[in-house]
């Protein structure tokens, strides 16, 4: 059986959340109005996502990769992590879901590399289940992004591809 994700919701027409109702990145549904509201994680304003199809339904794509050619308000859930994203301002923005998995996140810089690691909440830095992204910016300004899976504590010795 898959994971159950519970969202804040309302069935009262015209009811919408305020910034005190939602945390940054959190979303909620209004079934009566067929709208999805979210608190933007960057500027902490409430944004509204509506369907462009005229049917009033918003559909989230669940897949390993984001949908091709998204329009503003397109919803996507990354299938292996259940992280939720909305396409907003020409970029994918992650938002939190009530009851969704939380993550350990680490960041470190060791010239010439910048490392960012994520793992399930409570994971030890010695556990080999971390997903680690390594960025290298050359003196010419080009950026190389590689990833590895392994222990955060051993990040400098992992094989990155």
C-alpha positions, 0 to 999 in steps of 0.5 A: 500500500502506498503512503497516505498524504493528508492536506488541509482542506475546506468545503466552504465556498470562498474560504481561503487561507491566510499566512497564519493558516499555512507554513511556508511551502504548505498547500491546502485545498478548497473543494467548493471552489476547486482551488489549491492555495499555497504559501510561497516559500520565498516571499511568504504570500498566499498564492492560488493555483487553478486549473486551466482546463475549465473542468475545475480539477487540478491534477498532480502528475506523479513520476520520476521526472517533472512534466515536459513543457509545464505551465504556471500552476502545474503540480508534480509529485516526485514518485520515489520521495513523494516531494511535491512541486508546483511550476511557478515563475518559470521554475519548479518550487517545492512545497511541503505536504502535511504528513509527508516525509521530512528530510535531513539536509546537510551542506558543506563547502570544501574547495573546490566543491560544494556538497548538499546531502539529503536523507530520511529524517533521523538518518545518521551521517554514517549511514550509506543512504544519503543522496549527495550532490556535488557542485564544482565551479571552475575558474572559467565559471563553468559548473559541473553537477554530479551525484552519489549515494553514500555516507555524508561523513564519507562524501569526499571519498565517494564516486560521483557521476 
